[in-house]
Amino acid sequence: SEFRQSEKEVIFVKLKAWPQDKLFPVVDLWRLFNAHPVSSDLYKGSDRGVPFITQVLGGLSAEPSGPLGLCCARYIANLFIYQTNRYAIFDKRDLVYKCLEGALATTNKHTKIACTSILMNVAIVLHESSPPPKQWDAESSLVLARLALGFLDKAAVKTVILGASRSFWMDTIGNACDGTAGTANDD
């Protein structure tokens, strides 16, 4: 399916100007749009989608326990579907970490799970973007681990552990293929 320019203008220009207390359905439309390949167009420019990312992070920070916060967290999680979007949000991971610190304190289980998905997606991109000879980003990894394990909601911790296990398993399988399985690859 294709989107006409007039449709994109309504969704991404006119609706973007709605007041924050009315923004929930707009962010939900944006979240769904992130699952479409054309969504990468928003993150290809020199700004790499910063206006949308900052507006969504602001919504998550302002209302982490409400429907807007949940939708904002899911929007960010959906950014990891396509490579262009993934690296646009990954470049802004410090902003995401700051926002998630407050959002993870929410009592809303669904928001916590969406935030945990974001953390796991960042961890996977961090792992993928650090193959030798590129240096592992230890500082970002420590912040990620602190945020991911800083709360004790069983469902969210389960998601973190499953994602970390998947990442470890993929690394082990990849090392087995190149003959380095069981060797220490870090400093």
Buried (B, 14 or more C-beta within 10 A) or exposed (E): EEBEEEEBEEBBEEBBEEEBEEBBEBBBBBBEBBEBEEBBBBBEEEEBBBEBBEBBBBBBBBBBBBBBBBBBBBBBBBBBBBEBBBBBBBBBBEBBBBBBBEBBEBEBEBBBBBBBBBBBBBBBBBBEEBEEEEEBBEEBBEBBBEBBBEBEBEEBBEBBEEBBEEBEEEEEEEBEEEEEEEEEEEE
